[in-house]
């Protein structure tokens, strides 16, 4: 139940102190509990080998498990993905920040421990505190702040109960998931996952953003261009095509 430090910022107070403390802890390779729209996540610097190793150990998942990324802007995605097809950019324009995760092919030249040939699961969260952390630190690796398979923690107490012994700090903004951030999103659901790595874009997991809304964006794009806009062909023998969405993302 313990954590290195808990920053109380439910009313917006202490935000700058908490953001600075969280960023400093993650730069050192530590884990920090952060809020998203509907649950708390445990996060670290995506490029800290120590941090991502600690995150996987805390979650009790193997090294081969890819970790989801949270970013502060769609612009950042081009730095971590091998290619960002136009369809992915349109989906980001339509639903970011928000509960839509996009699967892309990772940039192979980066110095990080993203598993080879695994999909890159990236999302821009809507919560202002975590957006501020991402803006200052850069991409963060994040996963629901509970042991793999557990319920998404809605309160800081639940998150600390699960992972408090593993984290350097935590930001308490109060209970999460009690209100909708958008009239079109269900706060009780995890993010919708869209696979944009191949010619035919698909919904890998239905969630808070209704499938009909995603399909409407895709239809408008096809009608406007006459093609499916993605240019990477999917080969049946390509193991990346069979890779599942990031399991360490859990509910996120």
BALOBA-1460 file (C-alpha; in Angstrom, 3 decimals):
// residues 252
<rec num="1" residu="x" x="0.000" y="0.000" z="0.000"/>
<rec num="2" residu="x" x="3.012" y="2.267" z="0.337"/>
<rec num="3" residu="x" x="4.470" y="4.505" z="-2.364"/>
<rec num="4" residu="x" x="7.520" y="6.718" z="-2.448"/>
<rec num="5" residu="x" x="5.335" y="9.836" z="-2.492"/>
<rec num="6" residu="x" x="1.664" y="10.548" z="-3.061"/>
<rec num="7" residu="x" x="0.820" y="13.939" z="-4.539"/>
<rec num="8" residu="x" x="-2.654" y="15.178" z="-3.634"/>
<rec num="9" residu="x" x="-3.976" y="17.162" z="-6.610"/>
<rec num="10" residu="x" x="-7.688" y="16.364" z="-6.825"/>
<rec num="11" residu="x" x="-8.592" y="20.053" z="-7.021"/>
<rec num="12" residu="x" x="-5.753" y="20.987" z="-9.347"/>
<rec num="13" residu="x" x="-3.558" y="22.092" z="-6.447"/>
<rec num="14" residu="x" x="0.093" y="21.037" z="-6.392"/>
<rec num="15" residu="x" x="-0.103" y="20.188" z="-10.098"/>
<rec num="16" residu="x" x="3.258" y="21.659" z="-11.070"/>
<rec num="17" residu="x" x="4.962" y="20.002" z="-8.110"/>
<rec num="18" residu="x" x="3.322" y="16.672" z="-8.900"/>
<rec num="19" residu="x" x="4.120" y="16.837" z="-12.633"/>
<rec num="20" residu="x" x="7.739" y="17.723" z="-11.894"/>
<rec num="21" residu="x" x="8.040" y="14.968" z="-9.316"/>
<rec num="22" residu="x" x="6.483" y="12.358" z="-11.598"/>
<rec num="23" residu="x" x="8.721" y="13.293" z="-14.526"/>
<rec num="24" residu="x" x="11.854" y="13.235" z="-12.360"/>
<rec num="25" residu="x" x="10.968" y="9.814" z="-10.939"/>
<rec num="26" residu="x" x="10.336" y="8.307" z="-14.359"/>
<rec num="27" residu="x" x="13.521" y="9.775" z="-15.811"/>
<rec num="28" residu="x" x="15.376" y="7.895" z="-13.076"/>
<rec num="29" residu="x" x="13.705" y="4.697" z="-14.229"/>
<rec num="30" residu="x" x="11.043" y="4.644" z="-11.531"/>
<rec num="31" residu="x" x="7.355" y="3.821" z="-11.752"/>
<rec num="32" residu="x" x="4.612" y="6.369" z="-11.080"/>
<rec num="33" residu="x" x="0.847" y="5.913" z="-10.810"/>
<rec num="34" residu="x" x="-0.994" y="8.400" z="-13.037"/>
<rec num="35" residu="x" x="-4.664" y="9.108" z="-13.815"/>
<rec num="36" residu="x" x="-6.339" y="8.595" z="-17.166"/>
<rec num="37" residu="x" x="-9.958" y="9.161" z="-18.123"/>
<rec num="38" residu="x" x="-11.381" y="6.100" z="-16.412"/>
<rec num="39" residu="x" x="-8.637" y="4.395" z="-14.376"/>
<rec num="40" residu="x" x="-5.206" y="4.769" z="-12.845"/>
<rec num="41" residu="x" x="-2.182" y="3.470" z="-14.754"/>
<rec num="42" residu="x" x="1.379" y="2.668" z="-13.754"/>
<rec num="43" residu="x" x="3.868" y="4.397" z="-16.026"/>
<rec num="44" residu="x" x="7.520" y="5.061" z="-16.733"/>
<rec num="45" residu="x" x="9.778" y="6.645" z="-19.338"/>
<rec num="46" residu="x" x="9.279" y="4.565" z="-22.496"/>
<rec num="47" residu="x" x="13.006" y="4.755" z="-23.221"/>
<rec num="48" residu="x" x="14.207" y="3.736" z="-19.760"/>
<rec num="49" residu="x" x="15.260" y="0.105" z="-19.878"/>
<rec num="50" residu="x" x="15.229" y="0.004" z="-16.091"/>
<rec num="51" residu="x" x="11.762" y="1.525" z="-15.948"/>
<rec num="52" residu="x" x="10.158" y="-0.794" z="-18.486"/>
<rec num="53" residu="x" x="11.790" y="-3.819" z="-16.850"/>
<rec num="54" residu="x" x="10.359" y="-2.725" z="-13.497"/>
<rec num="55" residu="x" x="6.955" y="-2.164" z="-15.077"/>
<rec num="56" residu="x" x="6.857" y="-5.669" z="-16.541"/>
<rec num="57" residu="x" x="8.031" y="-7.147" z="-13.247"/>
<rec num="58" residu="x" x="5.385" y="-5.251" z="-11.293"/>
<rec num="59" residu="x" x="2.705" y="-6.393" z="-13.740"/>
<rec num="60" residu="x" x="4.125" y="-9.933" z="-13.767"/>
<rec num="61" residu="x" x="4.292" y="-10.099" z="-17.565"/>
<rec num="62" residu="x" x="7.186" y="-11.452" z="-19.676"/>
<rec num="63" residu="x" x="9.775" y="-9.373" z="-21.520"/>
<rec num="64" residu="x" x="8.098" y="-10.314" z="-24.794"/>
<rec num="65" residu="x" x="4.996" y="-8.357" z="-23.763"/>
<rec num="66" residu="x" x="4.765" y="-4.996" z="-25.583"/>
<rec num="67" residu="x" x="3.843" y="-1.993" z="-23.462"/>
<rec num="68" residu="x" x="1.274" y="0.584" z="-24.488"/>
<rec num="69" residu="x" x="2.444" y="4.150" z="-25.098"/>
<rec num="70" residu="x" x="0.817" y="7.410" z="-24.022"/>
<rec num="71" residu="x" x="1.811" y="10.558" z="-25.920"/>
<rec num="72" residu="x" x="1.021" y="14.251" z="-25.611"/>
<rec num="73" residu="x" x="0.407" y="14.884" z="-29.314"/>
<rec num="74" residu="x" x="-0.104" y="13.062" z="-32.631"/>
<rec num="75" residu="x" x="3.117" y="14.728" z="-33.799"/>
<rec num="76" residu="x" x="5.085" y="12.513" z="-31.409"/>
<rec num="77" residu="x" x="3.847" y="9.340" z="-33.101"/>
<rec num="78" residu="x" x="6.014" y="9.826" z="-36.172"/>
<rec num="79" residu="x" x="9.063" y="9.543" z="-33.926"/>
<rec num="80" residu="x" x="8.135" y="6.138" z="-32.484"/>
<rec num="81" residu="x" x="6.328" y="4.516" z="-35.414"/>
<rec num="82" residu="x" x="8.027" y="3.262" z="-38.565"/>
<rec num="83" residu="x" x="5.255" y="4.826" z="-40.597"/>
<rec num="84" residu="x" x="2.038" y="6.688" z="-39.807"/>
<rec num="85" residu="x" x="-0.426" y="6.068" z="-42.658"/>
<rec num="86" residu="x" x="-2.950" y="8.733" z="-43.552"/>
<rec num="87" residu="x" x="-5.800" y="6.682" z="-42.151"/>
<rec num="88" residu="x" x="-4.096" y="6.623" z="-38.747"/>
<rec num="89" residu="x" x="-3.632" y="10.393" z="-38.861"/>
<rec num="90" residu="x" x="-7.335" y="10.857" z="-39.647"/>
<rec num="91" residu="x" x="-8.334" y="8.622" z="-36.748"/>
<rec num="92" residu="x" x="-6.084" y="10.617" z="-34.429"/>
<rec num="93" residu="x" x="-7.613" y="13.867" z="-35.673"/>
<rec num="94" residu="x" x="-11.099" y="12.504" z="-35.044"/>
<rec num="95" residu="x" x="-10.660" y="10.856" z="-31.641"/>
<rec num="96" residu="x" x="-7.554" y="12.206" z="-29.909"/>
<rec num="97" residu="x" x="-7.218" y="13.027" z="-27.137"/>
<rec num="98" residu="x" x="-9.540" y="10.253" z="-26.067"/>
<rec num="99" residu="x" x="-10.156" y="6.556" z="-25.645"/>
<rec num="100" residu="x" x="-8.854" y="5.314" z="-28.989"/>
<rec num="101" residu="x" x="-5.642" y="3.274" z="-29.220"/>
<rec num="102" residu="x" x="-3.970" y="2.929" z="-32.618"/>
<rec num="103" residu="x" x="-1.752" y="-0.028" z="-33.532"/>
<rec num="104" residu="x" x="1.209" y="0.798" z="-35.775"/>
<rec num="105" residu="x" x="4.546" y="-0.703" z="-36.736"/>
<rec num="106" residu="x" x="7.265" y="0.444" z="-34.304"/>
<rec num="107" residu="x" x="10.327" y="2.406" z="-35.374"/>
<rec num="108" residu="x" x="13.046" y="-0.296" z="-35.501"/>
<rec num="109" residu="x" x="16.006" y="2.028" z="-34.849"/>
<rec num="110" residu="x" x="15.001" y="3.329" z="-31.416"/>
<rec num="111" residu="x" x="17.020" y="2.417" z="-28.317"/>
<rec num="112" residu="x" x="14.252" y="0.808" z="-26.308"/>
<rec num="113" residu="x" x="13.071" y="-2.689" z="-25.450"/>
<rec num="114" residu="x" x="9.885" y="-2.863" z="-27.505"/>
<rec num="115" residu="x" x="9.652" y="-6.524" z="-28.612"/>
<rec num="116" residu="x" x="10.620" y="-7.045" z="-32.228"/>
<rec num="117" residu="x" x="7.700" y="-7.456" z="-34.646"/>
<rec num="118" residu="x" x="5.172" y="-6.672" z="-31.926"/>
<rec num="119" residu="x" x="2.607" y="-3.928" z="-32.663"/>
<rec num="120" residu="x" x="3.017" y="-0.470" z="-31.196"/>
<rec num="121" residu="x" x="-0.101" y="0.509" z="-29.233"/>
<rec num="122" residu="x" x="-0.262" y="4.298" z="-28.871"/>
<rec num="123" residu="x" x="-2.847" y="6.677" z="-27.447"/>
<rec num="124" residu="x" x="-3.191" y="10.332" z="-26.482"/>
<rec num="125" residu="x" x="-5.005" y="10.489" z="-23.133"/>
<rec num="126" residu="x" x="-7.475" y="13.231" z="-22.339"/>
<rec num="127" residu="x" x="-6.664" y="13.663" z="-18.650"/>
<rec num="128" residu="x" x="-4.844" y="17.027" z="-18.270"/>
<rec num="129" residu="x" x="-2.420" y="15.816" z="-15.598"/>
<rec num="130" residu="x" x="-1.089" y="12.883" z="-17.590"/>
<rec num="131" residu="x" x="-1.019" y="14.989" z="-20.754"/>
<rec num="132" residu="x" x="1.192" y="17.462" z="-18.907"/>
<rec num="133" residu="x" x="3.524" y="14.649" z="-17.833"/>
<rec num="134" residu="x" x="3.768" y="13.345" z="-21.411"/>
<rec num="135" residu="x" x="4.389" y="16.837" z="-22.762"/>
<rec num="136" residu="x" x="7.341" y="17.323" z="-20.413"/>
<rec num="137" residu="x" x="8.824" y="13.815" z="-20.503"/>
<rec num="138" residu="x" x="7.924" y="12.439" z="-23.920"/>
<rec num="139" residu="x" x="6.291" y="9.052" z="-24.633"/>
<rec num="140" residu="x" x="5.540" y="7.056" z="-21.513"/>
<rec num="141" residu="x" x="5.030" y="3.315" z="-21.264"/>
<rec num="142" residu="x" x="1.859" y="2.674" z="-19.297"/>
<rec num="143" residu="x" x="-0.397" y="-0.126" z="-18.181"/>
<rec num="144" residu="x" x="-3.377" y="-0.405" z="-15.879"/>
<rec num="145" residu="x" x="-2.205" y="-0.073" z="-12.270"/>
<rec num="146" residu="x" x="-3.080" y="-3.573" z="-11.189"/>
<rec num="147" residu="x" x="-1.677" y="-7.060" z="-11.516"/>
<rec num="148" residu="x" x="-2.408" y="-8.479" z="-14.980"/>
<rec num="149" residu="x" x="-6.029" y="-9.600" z="-15.139"/>
<rec num="150" residu="x" x="-7.202" y="-7.491" z="-12.219"/>
<rec num="151" residu="x" x="-9.935" y="-4.889" z="-12.322"/>
<rec num="152" residu="x" x="-8.978" y="-1.397" z="-13.449"/>
<rec num="153" residu="x" x="-8.393" y="0.739" z="-10.325"/>
<rec num="154" residu="x" x="-10.739" y="3.716" z="-10.084"/>
<rec num="155" residu="x" x="-9.178" y="5.163" z="-6.923"/>
<rec num="156" residu="x" x="-5.602" y="5.764" z="-5.856"/>
<rec num="157" residu="x" x="-6.178" y="3.442" z="-2.884"/>
<rec num="158" residu="x" x="-7.004" y="0.562" z="-5.240"/>
<rec num="159" residu="x" x="-3.941" y="1.270" z="-7.368"/>
<rec num="160" residu="x" x="-1.640" y="1.448" z="-4.347"/>
<rec num="161" residu="x" x="-3.142" y="-1.719" z="-2.926"/>
<rec num="162" residu="x" x="-2.073" y="-3.545" z="-6.087"/>
<rec num="163" residu="x" x="1.266" y="-1.933" z="-6.899"/>
<rec num="164" residu="x" x="2.180" y="0.486" z="-4.104"/>
<rec num="165" residu="x" x="5.331" y="-1.402" z="-3.131"/>
<rec num="166" residu="x" x="6.671" y="-1.112" z="-6.688"/>
<rec num="167" residu="x" x="6.225" y="2.598" z="-7.388"/>
<rec num="168" residu="x" x="8.232" y="5.722" z="-6.643"/>
<rec num="169" residu="x" x="5.217" y="8.000" z="-6.547"/>
<rec num="170" residu="x" x="1.527" y="8.419" z="-7.267"/>
<rec num="171" residu="x" x="-0.774" y="11.277" z="-8.215"/>
<rec num="172" residu="x" x="-4.141" y="11.255" z="-6.469"/>
<rec num="173" residu="x" x="-6.806" y="13.174" z="-8.408"/>
<rec num="174" residu="x" x="-9.738" y="11.433" z="-6.746"/>
<rec num="175" residu="x" x="-12.089" y="8.771" z="-8.074"/>
<rec num="176" residu="x" x="-12.026" y="8.177" z="-11.836"/>
<rec num="177" residu="x" x="-14.657" y="6.897" z="-14.254"/>
<rec num="178" residu="x" x="-17.524" y="8.693" z="-12.543"/>
<rec num="179" residu="x" x="-18.218" y="11.052" z="-15.426"/>
<rec num="180" residu="x" x="-17.952" y="10.966" z="-19.191"/>
<rec num="181" residu="x" x="-15.156" y="13.006" z="-20.721"/>
<rec num="182" residu="x" x="-17.134" y="13.021" z="-23.941"/>
<rec num="183" residu="x" x="-20.804" y="12.535" z="-24.767"/>
<rec num="184" residu="x" x="-19.718" y="9.925" z="-27.321"/>
<rec num="185" residu="x" x="-17.524" y="7.830" z="-25.017"/>
<rec num="186" residu="x" x="-18.511" y="5.339" z="-22.329"/>
<rec num="187" residu="x" x="-16.401" y="5.955" z="-19.187"/>
<rec num="188" residu="x" x="-16.962" y="2.376" z="-18.049"/>
<rec num="189" residu="x" x="-15.165" y="0.890" z="-21.055"/>
<rec num="190" residu="x" x="-11.501" y="0.574" z="-21.974"/>
<rec num="191" residu="x" x="-10.123" y="2.198" z="-25.102"/>
<rec num="192" residu="x" x="-11.163" y="1.033" z="-28.539"/>
<rec num="193" residu="x" x="-8.170" y="-0.442" z="-30.399"/>
<rec num="194" residu="x" x="-7.828" y="0.099" z="-34.146"/>
<rec num="195" residu="x" x="-5.162" y="-1.767" z="-36.129"/>
<rec num="196" residu="x" x="-3.804" y="0.610" z="-38.773"/>
<rec num="197" residu="x" x="-0.713" y="-1.363" z="-39.777"/>
<rec num="198" residu="x" x="-2.150" y="-2.902" z="-42.911"/>
<rec num="199" residu="x" x="-4.091" y="-2.055" z="-46.033"/>
<rec num="200" residu="x" x="-7.361" y="-3.095" z="-44.457"/>
<rec num="201" residu="x" x="-7.841" y="-1.210" z="-41.192"/>
<rec num="202" residu="x" x="-9.651" y="-3.231" z="-38.525"/>
<rec num="203" residu="x" x="-11.051" y="-2.803" z="-35.044"/>
<rec num="204" residu="x" x="-8.984" y="-5.100" z="-32.837"/>
<rec num="205" residu="x" x="-11.013" y="-4.392" z="-29.693"/>
<rec num="206" residu="x" x="-14.315" y="-2.622" z="-29.259"/>
<rec num="207" residu="x" x="-14.453" y="-0.189" z="-26.395"/>
<rec num="208" residu="x" x="-15.344" y="3.348" z="-25.352"/>
<rec num="209" residu="x" x="-15.355" y="4.770" z="-28.888"/>
<rec num="210" residu="x" x="-18.205" y="3.085" z="-30.745"/>
<rec num="211" residu="x" x="-17.235" y="0.993" z="-33.758"/>
<rec num="212" residu="x" x="-19.801" y="2.875" z="-35.849"/>
<rec num="213" residu="x" x="-17.956" y="6.152" z="-35.244"/>
<rec num="214" residu="x" x="-14.648" y="4.616" z="-36.322"/>
<rec num="215" residu="x" x="-16.240" y="3.097" z="-39.418"/>
<rec num="216" residu="x" x="-17.777" y="6.448" z="-40.337"/>
<rec num="217" residu="x" x="-14.335" y="8.088" z="-40.370"/>
<rec num="218" residu="x" x="-13.003" y="5.270" z="-42.545"/>
<rec num="219" residu="x" x="-15.952" y="5.517" z="-44.942"/>
<rec num="220" residu="x" x="-15.537" y="9.266" z="-45.351"/>
<rec num="221" residu="x" x="-11.853" y="8.826" z="-46.029"/>
<rec num="222" residu="x" x="-12.424" y="6.137" z="-48.650"/>
<rec num="223" residu="x" x="-15.117" y="8.149" z="-50.369"/>
<rec num="224" residu="x" x="-12.862" y="11.179" z="-50.498"/>
<rec num="225" residu="x" x="-9.774" y="9.424" z="-51.868"/>
<rec num="226" residu="x" x="-11.043" y="6.337" z="-53.624"/>
<rec num="227" residu="x" x="-8.643" y="4.056" z="-51.751"/>
<rec num="228" residu="x" x="-7.996" y="2.636" z="-48.304"/>
<rec num="229" residu="x" x="-5.068" y="5.045" z="-47.794"/>
<rec num="230" residu="x" x="-2.802" y="2.518" z="-46.043"/>
<rec num="231" residu="x" x="-0.112" y="1.226" z="-48.385"/>
<rec num="232" residu="x" x="1.532" y="-1.570" z="-46.401"/>
<rec num="233" residu="x" x="0.299" y="-4.876" z="-47.756"/>
<rec num="234" residu="x" x="-0.558" y="-7.594" z="-45.266"/>
<rec num="235" residu="x" x="1.090" y="-10.897" z="-46.042"/>
<rec num="236" residu="x" x="-0.662" y="-14.000" z="-44.650"/>
<rec num="237" residu="x" x="2.654" y="-15.328" z="-43.383"/>
<rec num="238" residu="x" x="3.622" y="-12.097" z="-41.622"/>
<rec num="239" residu="x" x="3.738" y="-12.880" z="-37.871"/>
<rec num="240" residu="x" x="3.126" y="-9.231" z="-37.074"/>
<rec num="241" residu="x" x="-0.306" y="-9.624" z="-38.618"/>
<rec num="242" residu="x" x="-1.084" y="-12.238" z="-35.993"/>
<rec num="243" residu="x" x="0.288" y="-10.287" z="-33.029"/>
<rec num="244" residu="x" x="-2.425" y="-9.350" z="-30.500"/>
<rec num="245" residu="x" x="-3.024" y="-5.853" z="-29.160"/>
<rec num="246" residu="x" x="-0.706" y="-4.902" z="-26.323"/>
<rec num="247" residu="x" x="-1.728" y="-7.252" z="-23.462"/>
<rec num="248" residu="x" x="0.075" y="-5.130" z="-20.887"/>
<rec num="249" residu="x" x="-2.354" y="-2.308" z="-21.679"/>
<rec num="250" residu="x" x="-5.122" y="-4.311" z="-20.004"/>
<rec num="251" residu="x" x="-8.049" y="-1.951" z="-19.464"/>
<rec num="252" residu="x" x="-6.275" y="1.178" z="-20.672"/>
